[in-house]
């Protein structure tokens, strides 16, 4: 049986590929990840709560103009 190289853990991958080369601390990484996840959750909740209002929004009709940029 062929001996395979062990797969890296997620911790090793994140450290080797991002944190160490970019000099990002564990605290900074955790703060950024939790903030972005919370922001995403908040946006999804707001969208669900206001979907009926969003569906009523109609775009303004576009006006044709004779302006040439050339």
N, C-alpha and C positions, 0 to 999 in steps of 0.2 A: 504494500500500500504506500502511495506517495505521501510524504510528510509535508503538510502545508504550514505556511507561516501563520501564526495566530492573528486573528483580526484585532484591530485596536478597539479599545472601549470608546464610548462617546466622549468620556472625559479626556482621554489621550488625544483623540482626534481634534477636539475643540482647542485643547491646550497647544498642540503642535502646529495646527494650521492657522489659528487665529490669535489666541491670547499671547503666546510667547513672541511671535514675529511682530505683532502690533503693539506689544508692551501694554496689554490691557490687564488690569487687576481683576481678581475674582469678584470683588465688590462691584466694580464698574460693570462687569459683564452681567452680574446678577441684577443690578439696578436697571440696566438697559433692557434686558430680556423681560423682567417682570413688568416694567413700565409699558413696553410695547404690547405685551399680551393683554394687560388690563385695558389699554387704550382700544385694542381690537374688540375686546368683549363689550366695552361700553358703546362703541360705534354700532356693533351688531344689535345690541338691545335697543338703542335709539331708533335704528332703522325699522326694527320689528314693531316698536310701539307707534311709529309715525307713518307706517307704510301707506295707509289710506290717504293721508294728507299728501304724501309724496306723489301718489298716483294721480291726484287731481291737478298737479302742476303741469301746465301746458306751455311749450316753448313759444316765443314770439315768432310770427311768420317772418321769414327773411325777405328783405327788400332787395330787388335787383338794382344794381347801380351801374353806371356807365364809366366808372373810374378804372383807368388802366394803370398798372404799375410798371409797364414797360416803357 
